[in-house]
Amino acid sequence: MHTVDVHGVRLAYRRAGRGHPLVLLHGALSDGREWHHQLAGLSEHCDVIAVDAPGCGGSADPVEDLTLEGYADLMAGFCAALGLDHPDLGGLSFGSVCVLAIQRHQPGLARRLVLASAYAGWAGSLPPEEVARRKEWMTGLLERPVEEWGPPFLDTVFGAATPPEVVAESMELLRSVRPACLHLLRPMADADLRDVLPTITAPTLLLYGERDERSPLSVARALQQAIPGSRLVVILGAGHGISAEAPGPFNEAVRDFLT
């Protein structure tokens, strides 16, 4: 693992491969370790960089709660610190919202986009009652034992056929969640980035699981309609955590798109 200082915040990242850079932003309640299948499976084709969001994994906690604009500025600074010229940007779930925030606040940074299990923010993609339910679920979450809330949460993340070892890896990530990592969810909950979608000019791949309960195919189709020229790939039988539960089809779709 490597680290770099960006705007006074230490950001940790993992890196493998060579070629054009692909920066990957992880989902909520997680860190860059969730991309290990992509670090291994895509490194022959590109320079894969999986960054830990501030407050997550090996990255330092931010001095104050980050807005989506602040997160976008940090990621732009991260790319500049590593000397990345027009990298491809990929994000899973919460990470996809961050990619869209970068598009709003740092347009022109990315060459191509990979949006997996994506939302235009919770408020931008989900019914108000579902947004309210998820915000209520987050309240006091870390005051409860992770063994109590983790398994039912992961039941909504992964499809029924997900290998047990994949679920176990995700439980390990949940055990390492810090309060600052949970706080990153707050701006996502209220975000509505639908206005960004029709302004995207970068080639965009949308990747979704057929059985995603958290970001269903109705959301996928709405994003596909709104993002000019976007390509939608649906992974059969998969749920929300497609990069881990279906790494083969996921990586194949990304390789086909980027090469």
VEXFI-579592 format. One record per residue (C-alpha): residue in three letters; x, y, z. Coordinates in steps of 0.5 Angstrom, whole numbers, plus 2048, in hexadecimal, padded with zeros to 3 digits. Layout:
REM residues N
ALAXYZ ...
***
This chain:
REM residues 259
MET800800800 HIS8028077FE THR80080E801 VAL8008157FF ASP7FF81C802 VAL7F981F7FF HIS7F7826801 GLY7F9824808 VAL7F681D808 ARG7FA817808 LEU7F7812802 ALA7F880B802 TYR7F88077FB ARG7FA8007F8 ARG7FD8007F1 ALA7FE7FB7EC GLY8007FA7E5 ARG8027FF7DF GLY7FF8037DA HIS7F98087DA PRO7F780A7E1 LEU7F08077E4 VAL7EF80A7EB LEU7EA8067EF LEU7E58097F4 HIS7E28047F9 GLY7DB8047FC ALA7D9806803 LEU7DB802809 SER7E17FF805 ASP7E8801803 GLY7EC8007FD ARG7ED7F97FF GLU7E77F77FC TRP7EA7F87F5 HIS7EF7F37F6 HIS7EC7EF7F0 GLN7ED7F47EB LEU7F47F67EE ALA7F67EF7EC GLY7F17EE7E6 LEU7F27F57E2 SER7F97F67E3 GLU7FB7F37DD HIS7F77F87D9 CYS7F87FF7DD ASP7FB8027E3 VAL7F68007E8 ILE7F68057EE ALA7F18037F4 VAL7F08097F9 ASP7EE809800 ALA7E980F801 PRO7EB813807 GLY7E881080E CYS7E980980B GLY7EE80480B GLY7F580780B SER7F380E809 ALA7F381380F ASP7EC816811 PRO7EB81D80E VAL7EB823813 GLU7E4824812 ASP7DE82180F LEU7DF820807 THR7DA823802 LEU7D981F7FB GLU7DD8267F9 GLY7E28257FE TYR7E381E7FC ALA7E381F7F5 ASP7E98247F6 LEU7ED81F7FA MET7EC81A7F4 ALA7EF81F7EF GLY7F48217F4 PHE7F681A7F4 CYS7F68197ED ALA7FB81F7EC ALA7FF81D7F2 LEU8018167EE GLY80281A7E8 LEU7FC8167E4 ASP7FA8197DE HIS7F28197DC PRO7F18127E0 ASP7EB80D7DF LEU7E780E7E5 GLY7E38087E8 GLY7DE8087EE LEU7DA8027F1 SER7D48057F5 PHE7D680B7F9 GLY7DC80B7F5 SER7D880C7EF VAL7D48127F2 CYS7DB8157F4 VAL7DD8147EC LEU7D78187EA ALA7D981D7EF ILE7E081E7EC GLN7DC81F7E5 ARG7D88247E8 HIS7DE8287EC GLN7E48267E8 PRO7E18257E1 GLY7E68227DC LEU7EB81F7E1 ALA7E98187DF ARG7EA8157D8 ARG7E580F7D9 LEU7E080D7DE VAL7DE8067E1 LEU7D88077E6 ALA7D68007E9 SER7D07FF7ED ALA7CF8077ED TYR7CA80C7EF ALA7C98137ED GLY7CA8147F5 TRP7C48117F9 ALA7C08177F9 GLY7C18177F1 SER7BF80F7F0 LEU7BB80D7F6 PRO7B480E7F8 PRO7B48137FE GLU7B180E803 GLU7B7809801 VAL7BC80F802 ALA7B9810809 ARG7B980980B ARG7C1808809 LYS7C280F80D GLU7BE80C813 TRP7C2805812 MET7C9809813 THR7C780D819 GLY7CB80A81F LEU7CE80481B LEU7D580481D GLU7D2804825 ARG7CF7FD823 PRO7D47F7822 VAL7D57F581B GLU7D47EE81C GLU7CC7F181D TRP7CC7F5817 GLY7D17F3812 PRO7CE7EC810 PRO7C77EF80E PHE7CA7F580B LEU7CF7F0806 ASP7C87EC805 THR7C67F2801 VAL7CD7F37FD PHE7CE7EC7FB GLY7CA7E77F7 ALA7C87E17FA ALA7CE7DD7F6 THR7D37E17F8 PRO7D97DD7FB PRO7DA7DD803 GLU7E17DF802 VAL7DF7E67FF VAL7DA7E7804 ALA7DF7E6809 GLU7E47EB806 SER7DE7F0806 MET7DD7EF80E GLU7E47F080F LEU7E47F780B LEU7DD7F8810 ARG7E17F7816 SER7E67FC814 VAL7E1802813 ARG7E3808817 PRO7DE80E818 ALA7E1812813 CYS7E080D80E LEU7D880C810 HIS7D881480F LEU7DA814808 LEU7D3811807 ARG7CF817809 PRO7D081B803 MET7CF8157FE ALA7C8815802 ASP7C681C800 ALA7C981C7F9 ASP7C581D7F3 LEU7CA81D7ED ARG7C581C7E7 ASP7C78237E5 VAL7CE8207E3 LEU7CC81A7DF PRO7CA81E7D9 THR7D18227D9 ILE7D581C7D9 THR7D981B7D2 ALA7DE8167D5 PRO7DD80F7D2 THR7D980C7D8 LEU7D88047DA LEU7D28037DE LEU7D37FC7E2 TYR7CD7F97E6 GLY7CC7F27E9 GLU7C57EF7E7 ARG7C37EE7EE ASP7C57F57F1 GLU7C17F67F7 ARG7C47FD7F9 SER7C58007F2 PRO7C07FC7ED LEU7BF7FC7E6 SER7BA8017E6 VAL7C08067E8 ALA7C58037E3 ARG7C08057DD ALA7BF80C7E0 LEU7C680D7E0 GLN7C780A7D9 GLN7C180E7D6 ALA7C48157D9 ILE7CC8147D8 PRO7CD8157D0 GLY7D080F7CD SER7D180B7D3 ARG7D18037D3 LEU7CE7FF7D8 VAL7D07F87D9 VAL7CC7F37DE ILE7CF7EE7E2 LEU7CA7E87E2 GLY7C97E57E9 ALA7CD7EA7ED GLY7CB7EF7F2 HIS7CE7F67F4 GLY7D57F47F6 ILE7D77F27EF SER7DE7F37EF ALA7DF7EE7F4 GLU7D97E97F3 ALA7DA7E97EB PRO7E17EB7EA GLY7E27E77E4 PRO7DC7EA7E0 PHE7DE7F17E3 ASN7E57F17E1 GLU7E37EF7DA ALA7DE7F47D9 VAL7E37F97DB ARG7E97F77D7 ASP7E47F77D1 PHE7E27FE7D2 LEU7E98017D4 THR7ED7FD7CE 
***
